Structure formats: structure tokens, C-alpha cells
Amino acid sequence: MWQKLLDAIVQSAQPLPSITHVELVVPSSSGGGGDDGDSMNFATYIGERAGWGNSFNNNRSFYLGENAGNWRAVPVSCTDAANRVRRECDRHVGTPYSLLRYIFAVPPFRALASALPDDPLSYAHCATMTARVLKRALSEAAPRHASAWYGPSTLFIEMSSSDAQRRASAFISETNSMQSLVEQEDEAVASDNLLIGSDDDVRALTGASCCAAIRSLSHRACDVSLDEPARRTLQKQLAVALLRYNLVNRATA
């Protein structure tokens, strides 16, 4: 009951689309990981302290059970982003959750957001936590306002804006390597299996083919020429691919 009430309050106080939760999904193949082992999700939830996904119970049921189909993924791409964000996330493990911070994410109180503490381990809700890590780790791709200024919807809107997605698309395009025909076919098979294949199909994929498929889906999702329905569909597909890669393929590696 309390969770539903909180979701209703958060949605009613924010602009559309109404987003109730945000978190980071950080590739781990390039190193880092801290105490999580090798988790990709970094989050904070009501009543919990911030941590990597493996530190929370019922990890798979939360992402691929009751909330399956509700996730949207927004690419954030720049030089060495994964390593930089993972190192910064490790500094924020144990951050206490704060419902009161939501007050400063809506007018007129957001005018005071910049006066709040924003150091590692300062109180935060999910959007404050996500914005804080991005601002400290990725200055060239970070949210513009103070971390506490953001609610889930306003952070989602800014990070999926045309300017932000144009930068991400340009970076992916510049760093794409030439692929052979066989590699392109492997990528297509991996994309299909991540999106609609069985768990056994996903487990059978190589890590390299999964990463190539996710990179391709990321590039498609940040295409600025997309209309809103197409962007929403591709963001949902990217989220499914990321979560199944993390929780199905990598979980049994």
C-alpha cells in the first residue's frame, strides 16, 4: 500500500512521462565492480541503502518479473564511461535513502536544491543518486542542474533530450569498429535472442555477441530522428536486452 501511495505521489508531482524510479546500468566488461562482484545495476530503493544489484533480494523477480516490460533504457556514452561510472558508484555504496529529498525536486522548492549536501553518502532518493553519480563521473555528459533538483521524470526527460542523445549517438558512431558479415549475423541473432528468445537461448550467447547487440540497440535508441512511439519502443527493447544479458546470460557464466 505504501509503495503504491508513494508511486502515485511521485507521478502526480512530475511532468509526463510519469517515471517512478531510475537507476544506473553500467557495463562491467571493462573492469571495476567493487563489493558487488560483477553486478551491472546500481540503485537505491525506499527503505534501503544504495548498492549494486546483487546486494538486494529478489533481483530477477524485481527486474524481469513484476516490472517486466516497464523499463526504458537511455544511453549515456562518452570516453571510458563504464569505468568512470563504476568507480564513482563504489564511492556511493551505503548512501541512505531519503523521501524528503523529493520535496526539492518540485517547484518552488527546487530553487533550494543546490544548497543541499551532494557529497558521497549524503541522503538521496533514486533520481538524486543517479544524477549525483553522473555529475561526478561524467562532466561532459552530466545533468545540468543540482542533483537534488531532479525527480525520476525530470532526470529521464533531460537525459533523453535531443541534445543528450545526439552526443551519445555521435560517440557510438565514432567508436564503432568495422564488422565482418559473420559478426553482423552474430549480432542480429544475439539481438533476437535477448529480446524474444528463451532463457536457454540467452545463456547460449557469447558475451561478445551480447555486447555487440546492446551497442547496436543503444545506437538505434538514441537516433534523434525517431518519433516518440518509436523511441519508446527502442528504449524498452534496450532495457530488456540489458537486463536479460545481466540477469540471465551473465548470471550463469
C-alpha positions in Angstrom: 0.0 0.0 0.0 2.8 2.4 1.0 4.7 1.7 -2.2 1.6 2.3 -4.4 0.9 5.6 -2.5 4.5 6.7 -3.0 4.3 5.9 -6.7 1.1 7.9 -7.1 2.6 10.9 -5.3 5.8 10.8 -7.3 3.9 10.5 -10.6 1.4 13.3 -9.8 4.2 15.8 -8.9 6.2 15.3 -12.1 5.8 16.1 -15.8 4.9 13.4 -18.3 6.0 10.8 -18.9 5.5 9.7 -15.3 8.6 7.8 -14.2 8.6 6.4 -10.7 12.2 5.0 -10.5 15.5 5.5 -12.2 18.9 3.8 -11.7 22.2 3.1 -13.5 23.0 0.1 -15.6 26.8 0.0 -16.0 28.7 -2.4 -18.3 31.3 -4.4 -16.3 33.4 -6.0 -19.0 35.9 -3.2 -18.9 36.7 -3.6 -15.2 35.7 -2.3 -11.8 32.9 -3.8 -9.7 33.8 -3.2 -6.1 32.0 -5.3 -3.5 29.2 -6.3 -5.8 31.2 -9.0 -7.6 30.3 -8.0 -11.1 26.8 -6.5 -11.0 25.6 -4.0 -13.6 22.7 -2.3 -11.8 23.4 0.4 -9.2 20.4 1.6 -7.4 18.7 2.8 -4.2 15.1 1.9 -3.1 12.8 3.2 -0.4 13.9 1.8 3.0 17.3 0.6 1.6 20.8 2.0 1.2 22.3 2.4 -2.2 24.2 -0.6 -3.6 24.9 -2.8 -6.6 22.0 -5.0 -7.7 23.4 -8.2 -6.3 23.1 -6.8 -2.8 19.3 -6.7 -3.0 17.0 -9.7 -2.6 14.7 -11.0 -5.4 16.9 -9.3 -8.0 15.5 -11.1 -11.0 11.8 -11.0 -9.9 12.1 -7.2 -9.5 13.5 -6.5 -12.9 12.1 -9.3 -15.1 9.0 -10.3 -13.0 6.6 -7.8 -11.6 8.1 -4.9 -13.5 9.0 -6.7 -16.8 8.0 -4.5 -19.8 8.0 -1.3 -17.8 11.7 -0.4 -18.1 13.2 2.1 -20.5 16.9 2.5 -21.0 18.5 5.8 -22.1 22.1 5.5 -23.5 24.8 7.7 -21.9 28.0 7.4 -23.9 31.4 9.1 -23.7 35.1 8.2 -23.3 35.7 5.4 -20.7 32.2 6.0 -19.3 31.7 2.5 -17.8 35.0 2.5 -15.8 34.4 6.1 -14.6 30.8 5.5 -13.5 31.6 2.2 -11.8 34.4 3.7 -9.8 32.1 6.6 -8.7 29.3 4.2 -7.9 31.6 2.3 -5.5 32.1 5.6 -3.5 28.3 5.8 -3.0 27.6 2.3 -1.7 25.6 2.6 1.5 24.1 6.0 0.8 20.9 6.3 2.9 17.5 6.8 1.2 15.5 10.0 1.8 11.9 10.6 0.9 12.2 14.2 2.0 14.6 14.9 -1.0 11.6 14.6 -3.3 10.4 18.0 -1.9 13.3 19.7 -3.5 12.6 18.1 -6.9 9.3 20.1 -7.4 8.7 23.9 -7.7 9.2 26.1 -5.8 11.4 24.1 -3.5 13.8 23.0 -6.3 15.2 26.5 -6.2 16.9 25.4 -2.9 18.2 22.1 -4.4 21.7 23.4 -4.9 22.1 24.3 -1.2 21.7 20.6 -0.1 24.8 18.4 0.6 25.8 16.5 -2.5 28.8 14.5 -1.4 29.1 10.7 -1.5 26.9 9.1 1.2 24.7 12.3 1.5 21.0 11.4 1.7 19.3 10.7 -1.7 16.4 9.1 -3.4 16.8 7.3 -6.7 17.0 10.3 -9.1 19.3 12.3 -6.7 21.6 9.2 -6.5 21.7 8.7 -10.3 22.2 12.4 -11.1 24.9 12.7 -8.4 26.9 9.8 -9.8 26.6 11.0 -13.4 27.6 14.6 -12.4 30.7 13.4 -10.5 31.8 10.8 -13.0 30.9 12.2 -16.4 31.2 16.0 -16.6 30.8 16.1 -20.3 27.5 14.1 -20.3 26.1 15.1 -16.9 22.7 16.5 -15.9 22.8 20.3 -15.8 21.1 21.1 -12.5 21.9 20.2 -8.9 21.4 16.5 -8.1 18.5 17.1 -5.7 16.7 19.2 -8.4 15.7 16.0 -10.2 12.9 13.6 -9.8 12.7 10.4 -11.8 10.8 12.1 -14.7 12.8 15.3 -15.0 16.1 13.3 -15.0 14.7 10.9 -17.6 13.5 13.8 -19.8 16.8 15.6 -19.7 19.0 12.6 -20.3 16.8 11.5 -23.2 16.6 15.0 -24.8 17.7 15.5 -28.4 21.0 17.2 -27.4 22.0 14.4 -25.0 21.0 11.7 -27.4 22.8 13.4 -30.3 26.0 13.4 -28.3 25.6 9.7 -27.4 24.8 8.8 -31.0 27.8 10.7 -32.3 30.2 8.9 -29.8 28.8 5.5 -30.6 29.2 6.2 -34.4 32.8 7.5 -34.0 33.9 4.4 -32.0 32.1 1.7 -33.9 34.5 -0.8 -35.5 34.1 -2.3 -38.9 32.3 -5.6 -38.6 32.6 -8.6 -40.8 29.4 -10.2 -42.3 29.7 -13.1 -39.8 29.9 -10.6 -36.9 26.9 -8.8 -38.1 24.9 -12.0 -38.3 26.0 -13.0 -34.8 24.9 -9.5 -33.6 21.4 -10.0 -35.2 21.0 -13.4 -33.7 22.0 -12.1 -30.3 19.6 -9.2 -30.5 16.7 -11.5 -31.3 17.6 -13.9 -28.5 18.0 -11.2 -25.9 14.6 -9.7 -26.9 12.4 -12.7 -27.6 14.5 -15.9 -27.1 14.1 -18.3 -24.2 16.4 -18.2 -21.2 18.4 -21.1 -22.7 18.8 -19.1 -25.9 20.2 -16.2 -23.9 22.5 -18.3 -21.8 24.0 -19.8 -25.0 25.1 -16.4 -26.3 28.7 -15.3 -26.0 29.4 -12.1 -24.0 30.9 -10.5 -27.1 27.8 -11.1 -29.2 25.6 -9.7 -26.4 27.7 -6.6 -26.1 27.6 -6.0 -29.8 23.8 -6.4 -29.9 23.4 -4.0 -27.0 25.7 -1.5 -28.6 23.6 -1.7 -31.8 20.4 -1.3 -29.9 21.9 1.7 -28.0 22.8 3.4 -31.3 19.3 2.9 -32.6 17.6 4.1 -29.4 19.5 7.4 -29.5 18.6 8.2 -33.1 17.3 11.8 -32.9 15.1 11.3 -36.0 12.8 8.9 -34.2 9.3 9.9 -33.3 8.2 9.4 -29.7 6.4 6.0 -30.1 9.5 4.5 -32.0 11.9 5.9 -29.3 9.8 4.5 -26.5 9.8 1.0 -28.2 13.5 1.1 -28.8 14.3 2.2 -25.2 12.1 -0.6 -23.9 13.9 -3.1 -26.2 17.3 -1.9 -25.0 16.2 -2.2 -21.4 15.1 -5.8 -22.0 18.4 -6.7 -23.7 20.4 -5.1 -20.9 18.5 -6.8 -18.1 18.4 -10.3 -19.8 22.1 -10.0 -20.5 22.9 -9.1 -16.9 20.4 -11.4 -15.1 20.2 -14.4 -17.4 23.4 -14.6 -19.6 25.9 -13.3 -17.2 24.3 -14.9 -14.1 25.2 -18.3 -15.4 28.5 -17.5 -16.9 
